[in-house]
């Protein structure tokens, strides 16, 4: 019952912000939005915002124990694509794997001309999904730790406007949740000798 109520609440929040998310990616970091959402709702909001700039999108979260990326939310892909990229590490021939490996955005304007995909089964998976270009952005927390990767997919080759701002807003919004869930830093014990009156 509680799960059903949470799902209804998430849908209501997303419905209220849908138009803003589609046209203004900075909505992801707006105070009035962030005070209403939890992390799963934020993930869904990123996918909604991505619909304003890309034909498809997948948001992967990083598992530091396994050193892998796992798809948390997505839009515009077949089950075959989702199964293939369900879990990715830096060794998988992919834009997201390369972004994880290098820590830099990976801009593939034409998947058929990219050395990342050349001769790899990943190329056919991308083409079957209708992805002719993919731009993957590593998402880092305030301390430089990897939180995940945002990948934007396009049916046409080339660069596409608006994606940098979306990637920035996604990173900042996710960093807020990471900071809130981090355990507090333990302070060393005080030297009580300094507190005694002389």
N, C-alpha and C positions, 0 to 999 in steps of 0.2 A: 504494500500500500504506500509506504514512504517512497519507494523507488518511483512509483507512478506519479506521485506528487512532485518529485524532483524533476522528472521528465517534463511534466506540464509546465513547471516554473521555468525550466530552461527554454522550452519552446516559446513561452510568452515573452521572455527577455529578448530572444533572438528576433521574434516577429516585430517587437517594438523598435528595434535598431536596424532591421534589415535594409531599409533604403539608405540610411546613413553609411552602413558598412559597405554597401555596393559602390557608393560614390566618393566616400571620404575614408580612406584606409586608416587615417589617424584616429578614427572612432575607437579603434582597438586600445588606444592609450588614454582615451578621454575619461576624466574622473567619474562622470555620471554613468558611464558604461562599466568601468572596472569595479565600482562599488556594488554592482548587481550580479556579477558573474563568478562562477567557480572555474577551475581549470578545464574540465570537459566542455563547458559552455564556451570558454574562450577558444578552444580548438575548433569547435563548430563555427564560431564567428569568423575565424581566419578563413575557413573554407568559403563562407558566404562572401567575405570581402574579396577573396581571390576571383570570384565569378565576375567581378567588375574589371579584371585585368587579364585573365587567362582563360583558356578553354578547358583546362583541367588543373587540378591541384592535389598534391598530397603533402601532409604535414606528418613528419616522422619525429618521434621522441627518442632520445638517446638512453641506452641502458649501460651505465658505466661498468657494471660487473662483467657483462658479456661483450662490451665494446661494440654494440650493434645498434642499428636504428630499427624502430618498429613503427609501422603506419598507425597513427592515432586517429586520423580523420582524412577524408578524401572526397573528391567529386570528379566524375567524368571518366571512370575507368571500369573495364570489364573485370570479372572475377579472375580471369587468367592473369591479368596484369597485377592485381592485388595479391594473388597467391605467389607470383614470382618475386615481388618486391616486399612481401610481408615482413621479412627480416633481412637487413642488409648490413654488411660490414665494409670496411675500407677496401677489401679485396675484390668486391663485386664490381664488374665493369658497368658503372653507372655514374650519372652526374652526382647523385646524392652520396655515393661511396667516395667519389673524388673530393667532394666538398668536406666530407668527414675527415678524409685523409690529409688534405692540405690545410683545412681551416679557412679557405678562401671561397668566395662565390665561384661557381663553375657555370659559364655561359656557353651553352651549345646551341648555336644558331641553326644548325642543320645536323640532325643525328646521323644522316648517311655520310657526312663528310668528317665526322669526328673520330679521332684516333682512339678515344675511349671505347667506342662501340665497334670499331673495325674488326671483323672476323669473330665477333662474340655473339652468343645466342641472344643477348640482351637487345641487340639491334632489332631483331625480328619482333620481339615482345613490344618494343616501343612503336614500331611501324604498325603492328596489328592494333595497338591502342589508339592509333591516329595521332601520335605525338611526333611531330617533325622537328620541333625545337623544345629544349628544356633548359631552364635556368634554375639552378639549385643554390640556396643560400644557407650557410651554416648559421645557427642561432646560438648565441653565447650569453651566458649570464653576466652579472656585473663584475665577476672575478675572472672572466675569460673562459670559464668551463663550458663545455658543449652541452646544450639542452636538446638539440635536435637539428633537423634540416627542413626547410621549406622549399618544395620543388614546384615550379610553375611550368605547365605544359601547353604547347601551342600546336594547332593544326597546320600552321604556315611557318615557313622558315624565317629567320631574322630576329631582330630585337623588337621588343614590344614595350610601349610606355607604361609607366605607373608601377612597375614591379618593385623597384628599389624602395619606394616609400612603403609599400605593403610589407616588404621584408623587414625594414627597420621597425615599423609599428608592431609586427609580430614578435620580433626579438625583444623589444622593450616591454611589451605586455607580458610575455612569458617570463622574463627576468623578474618582474614584480612578484609573480607567484612563486618562483624559485626562491627568492629572497625571503618571502613570508614563511616558506616551509622549511628553511634551513634551521638547524638547531642553533641556539644562541652560543656565541663564543664565550668559553669559560675564562674568567679573569683570574690571574694568579692571586693567591692569598695576600692580603695586605700585611705589611710589616707592622705589627702592633706596637713595636718600640717607637715608631714615629708618632703614634697616637697618644702616647703617655705625656702628661705634662712634665716639664722639666723643673 
